[in-house]
Amino acid sequence: MTTCKLIPIAEWAKKLMGDYSPHPNTLRNWVHGGKISPQPVRMGLKFFVREDARYIDPQAERRERILSGR
């Protein structure tokens, strides 16, 4: 069994997007909107996410499924 390391969400965004990482409020909105998979975990006042997490847009994925007939 392998366990993934949890990192702060701001650090994850910096690794993923570099200098163009979003504002902390935007990251918080992504967490509450379900746009990060797997879902981040709240510990104290901070959110932590797995290193291999990715940004998803549920509406875009749903639109794609409808258009492709799945």
Buried (B, 14 or more C-beta within 10 A) or exposed (E): EEEEEBBBBBEBBBEBEEEEBBEEEEBBEBBEEEBBBEEBEEEEEEBBBBEEBEBEEEEEEEEEEEEEEE
